[in-house]
Amino acid sequence: MPRPSRGSQKAVKREDDEIDGAVTANNSKRVQSASATKRKAESEPDADNKAQASKAVKKRKGKGKGDEEAMVLAERTAVSGLNRAMYIGAHVSAAGAIGMLNCFQIGVQNAVSNAVQIGANSFALFLKSQRKWNNPPITADAKNGFISQCKEHHYHANDHVLPHGSYLVNLAQADKDKARQAYDSFVDDLGRCEQLGIKLYNFHPGSTGGDTKAAAIKRIATQLNKAHKATKTVITVLENMAGSGNVVGSTWEDLRDIIALIEDKSRVGVCIDTCHAFAAGYDLRTPEAFKKTVDSFNEIVGAKYLKAFHLNDSKAPFNSNRDLHANIGTGFLGLRAFHSLMNHEEFQNKPMVLETPIDRKGEDGKMVEDKQVWADEIKLLESLIDMDPDTKEFAELEKKLQSKGADERNKIQAQVDKKAKSTPKKGKAAAKVKKEETSDEESS
């Protein structure tokens, strides 16, 4: 079964703990009046993004600190002011502090303000708890709040919001009861997307469970065809994987073969995770390697199916099949790969979502989230647009970031080298060596 790796488990558990322990103040203001339910479930597009920076108010006056909005860590860049329309953001939480008691209100509407906080022009989120099969429906307040917040802050949810599917779901599941459970959870998320006016839904294809790849791909496609008929508009976006164990989706051919079996091809697409691609043997480090990888995707899968990106560097070396996300420029991919990506004309107008590590040690020694990391990385990526990579400025920035991640790269490289030198055992013991790594982030 697809499962999150260690770092991702921590992130999911933290967000789910907030959901499970949520307390909403009795006198908290309703997010939207009942009449707002008649509004269209789609935020209005803002071609010029003229109001983005001015809309990002740093604080709102209230009765207490809990009534204030979170401090904006970086102002949003107007995409119209960039020479290329790159919509860069991150996977944000659906938790938000409210009231004088600093309680938490959980709901998808909070993701919008959390995206504004880091200066994001796109964002990803979980639509429900990732540790439960059964979840309550989206409340009217959450739905209306999300739609109104997207309009207020000029997010076009139809294009630049990319929810992430549950790690529990494996659409390749062969067991009849488990397959039904996976499908029910999956189609429930698609229904939530349609309520919110969201058109793109990203998910991990699944695991063979020891069956043949062809049989697993057929089951995935069957489930998708069924889900498409049960819904109307959502595009199901397959994520490429790192290539370990029984995971489906680590090659362009896997993705092509799933798409080939989809009846309504307007309802399917692909999200390229840069870390996963690199780990699976698709190089992006030089302009030549980048072009070769992009050309191979276009030839095998088709450029029209590319809908989104997950932007992550890699702590693990090339073709290692290890899903270890690193901060931009600090990993084995390096800054040059992201320069190529930011300056590729065909990649414009797609959500580009950071899933890089933001956990840092606080003053008390405990791990805390430092969202400034994402705010800074968004600005870093935007700065790469039209930057000359042959300048001293770029070389110094590249060197600084590589130095920052050197210890972690060396640590993981040593692990990979040690494993390569060891002789894997045959039979069942060898199977245990391979671990399924289907998640989006793993810390060492």
N, C-alpha and C positions, 0 to 999 in steps of 0.2 A: 504493500500500500504506500502511495506517496506520503512522505512525511517531511516536516521541516527539520533542518539540521540544528546543531546546538544553539548557535546565535539566533537563528530565526525562532526557535522554540521560546527563547527568553523574550523576544519582542512580542510574539503572539500571546504568551502567558501574561505579560504585563498589560497588554490592551484588554485581554479577556477578563483579567482580575478587576479592571476598572469597570467593565460591563457588568460582571457578576455582582460587584459590590456597589453599584450605582445608587446614589441617593439624590432625589430631586426635591428641592425646597418647595414646601406646600404653597408658598405665595409667589413662586417663580412666574415670571411673565410668560404668557402664551406666545409662542414663536410667531404665529400667524393667526389671523382671524378665520372663522369658519368660511367666510366668503371666498377666501383664497384658494379653497379646494377646487374652485372652478378654473383656476389658472392653468395654462398649458404646462405639461410636465416636461418642459424643455426651456433652458435658459436662452435668452436672446443673444445672438452673435454680436460681437463688437469688433468690427473689422479694423478699426484704428487703435483700439485699446487706449483711447485718449485719457480716460479717467482712472486708469489702473493705479498709477502712483499716487494720485491725489486721494483716491478712495481708501488707501491703506492708512487709516487713522491710527496713530500710535497708542492712544488710550481714550477710553470713554469714561467720563465722570460718573460716579455712582455713589451709593451709600457706603460702600466699603471696598477694601481691596479686592474682595472676591467678585465685585460687580464690574471690575475693570477688564477690558480685553487684554489679552496677552500682549506684551510688548512686541512690536514689529521688529524683527531682527534684520530685515533687509527690505527696502522698498522694491516693489515689483517693477521690472523693466517693461516699458511699452514695447510689445513685439513689433509694432510698426516702426519703431526706432532702430531695430536691428536690420542689418542688410540681408539677413535670412530669417524666415519665420520659424524659429525654433522655440517650441513650447516646452520649457524645461521645468520640472518640478520634482516631487518626491512622494513616497508612500507615507501618508500622514495618518494620525490617529483620529478616531471618531469620539474622543473624550474631550470634554471642556469643563473648566471650573466655573461655577456659578454661585451667586449668593454670598452673604457675609460669612457663612460657615465654611467657604471654600469646598463645598461638596462637588460631586461630579455629576454632570448631566451627560448621558450617553445618547448619541443619535448621529445619523449621517450628516446632519446639518453642521455639526462641529468641525467636520473635515474641511469645510470651506474656510473658516476663520483660521484653522491651523495651517492651511496652504498659504493664506495671505500673510501669516506671521513670518514665513520663511522666504517670501518674495517669489512664490511659485506661479508659473503660468499654466501649469497642468498639475494633476495630482492623481494618486491612487489611494484606495482605501479598502478596508474590509466592510462588507455590507451587513455582517452579523458575526457572532462569535465563531472563532475557528476551532474551538474545542468541543463543540456541541453539534449533534445531528439535528436537534429540534430547537428552533428559535422562534420567539414571538414575532409577529409581523411588524413592519415599519409603522410607527404611529403617524397619525395625521399631522401632528406638530413637527415631527422629524421630516416628513415628506415635504410639507409646505415650507418649512424652514430651509431645507436644502435648496429648493427651487428658488425661493426669494433671495437667499444668500448668493447663489450663483449669479442671479440677475444683478444684484447690488454690486457685486465685485467683478462683474464682466467675465465670468467663466462660462464658456459655451460647453455645457455638460455633454452635449451630443458629440463633441469632437475631442475634447481635451481632458476628460475624466476617465480613468481606466481602473475600475474595481478589480481586485485580485480574488480569485476563487479560493475555496476552502482547501486546505491541505488534506482534509479527511477524504475528499472525493477522488475516486479512481474510476474513470469512465471505461477503463479496460478490464474492470473486474469481471471474472468469469462466473463466480457464485451468483446464483439467481437472486437470492434475497439481498446480498450485499450490493449487487448491481442496481437493484431497485432503490435501495437506500441512497446510493450515490447519485442516481438520476434525480430522485426527489429533491435532494439538497441542491443539486446543480440547477434544475429548472426553477426552483424557488428563488435562487439568486437572479436568474434572468428576469423573473417577474418583478423583482425589486428594482432592477435596472430600468425596466419599462415604466414603473411608477415614477421614477426620478428623472426620466428623460435622458437616461444614459444609453449610448448606443454601442459602446465597446465593452467587452467583458473578457478579461484575461484569465487563463487557467493552465495548469500543468496537464499534459495529455494523459499521463497515467503510467502504470507499471504492468508488465506482462504477467507477473505472478508466476513466472516459470514456463508459461505457455510460449508458443511461437510468436514472433513479432507480427507476422501477417494476421494471425488470429486476433491478437490484441488490437491491432489497427482497425480491423473490421468491427470489433465491438465498440471502439471509440466512435467511429463514424456512425454506427447504428444509433448510439445514444444521442449523438449530436443531431442527426436527422429527426429523431423523435422530439427532441427539445425545440428544434426550429419550428416544427409543426404546432407545438403547444404555445409558442410565443409569436410575436409579430415582427419586431424590429431589431433586436439585439444581434450584433455581430459577435460570434464566439471566436475569441482570439487565442490561438495555440501558442504557447511559449516554448521556445527551443530549450533543451536541457543540456546538462554538463556531460552526460554520457556514462554514468556509472551504473553497475548492476543491471537490473531488468527494466530500466526506465525507457519509455518510448519518447522520441522527439529530439534526440541529440544529433540527428543528421538532417540535412535538408530533404533527403529522400523520405525519411519518416513523415515529415510534415507534408510533403508532396503526396504521399500515398494516402494519408488521411483525407486531404482535400479532394483527391480524385474520387473518393467514395461519397462525398457530400452532394446531396441532391440540389440544394439551393446554394450555389457557390457565392452568392452575394451576402450570405450569412456567416462566412468563415474568413478568418485572417490569421496573421502571424505577428507575434511580438518577439523581437530579437533582444535577448539578454546578452550584453557584450561579454560578461564574465563567463556565462555558460558556453557561448560560441567559442571563445578562446580555449576554455578547458576541454571542449570537444574536438579541437583540432582545426578551427577556423581562425586563421591569423589576421590580425588587424593592425599590427604594430608599425608597419611602414606604409607609405602611400601605395606601393606596388602590391603588398600583401592585402591591404584594405580593398583595393580594386579587384583583386582576384576573388576575394571572399564575396564581395557584393555581386560581382558578375556571376559567380556560381549560384548564389541565391536566386538571382533574377532568371537564370537559365533553368534551374531545377524546380524551384517553387513558383516563381513569377512575381515581379515587382508589384503588381496590382494587389497582391495579398498582404503586403507589408503595411501594418496598421499602427505599430507603436514600438517603443524601445524601453528596455530597462538598462539604465546606465550604471555600470559597476566595473571597477578595475578588479584585478584578480591577485589574491595573495599566493595562489599556486601557479606553477609554470605552465607553459604551453602544452596542450594535449595531455594534461594530467588527469582529466576526468574528475577533478575535485572542484566542488562548488564552494569557493571561499571568496566572498566579496571583500574588496579593498576600497579605500577611498580613492577618488579620482587622481590619477597621476602617481600614486604611491605604490602601485602593484606592478606585476610583470607586463601588463598591457602598456602602461606608460601614457604620458600626456599626448604624444604624437598620434596615437590611435584616436583619441577623442577630438583632436584638432581635425583629423580627416572626417570624422563623423559630423562635427559641427559645420563643416564647410561643404557638405555634399548636398547639392541642390535638390535631389530627389527625396531627401529626408525631411523636407520642410512640412509644416502644418500637421505634425503627428505628436501625440503625447510622448514625452521623453522623461521617464520617471527614475529618479535616484532610489536605490535600495542599499546605499552604502552604510557602513557601521557608524553609529552616532553615540554609542555608549562610552562614557568616560568616568574615571574615578572622581568622586566628589571629595570635598574636604574631610568628610567623615570616613573616607575609604570605601564607601559603597558606590556601586555603579549607578550612574544617572544618565538620562538622555541629554545630549548637548545639541539642540536643534540649530545652533549657530553653524554647525558643520555643514548642514544642508544648505543654509542660507549662503554660506561662503562658496560652496561647490556650484550652486546655481550661477552665481556671479562669475566664477572661474570659467565655467563652460560658455557662458555668454561672451566672455572676453576673448575666447578663442576664435570667434567668428571674424574672418578676414585678418586675423593676426598672422604676420609673416613668421613661419617656423624657423627661418634661417637667421633670425635676429638674435642679438645677445640677450635681449629681454626674455625671449622664449627659452633659450638655452639655460639661463639662470633659473627660471621658474621650473623647468623640467628637472634640473639638477636638485633643486631644493626639495621638490616633492619626492623624488626618488630616494633621497637621503632620509627623508622622514619615514619611509616604509621599508628601509633596508633590513632592519633587524627581523621584521616579520617575514619578509621574502626569504631571507637566509634560513630562518627556522623551518619554513614549509619546504623549501628546496631540499634541506637535509632529510626531512621525512620522506620526500619523494625518492631521493637517491637511495636511502636505506631500503625502502620497499622494493625498488628496482633491482637491488643487489641480491635480495633474498629470493630463494626459489620457491614459488607457490606450490602447495601440496595439491595432489590430484583428487578428483572425486568431490565428495561432499565438503571436505575441509576447504577446498579451493573456493567453493561457492560462498563460504562464510567470509572469505577475504574481501569479496566485493560487497560494498555497502551502497544501498540506494541513497543517492543524494539528490533530492528533487526540490529542495527548497531554495529560497531566495537569498539567504544570508547565513554565514557561519563564521563565528569568531573562533579564534584558536583556543 
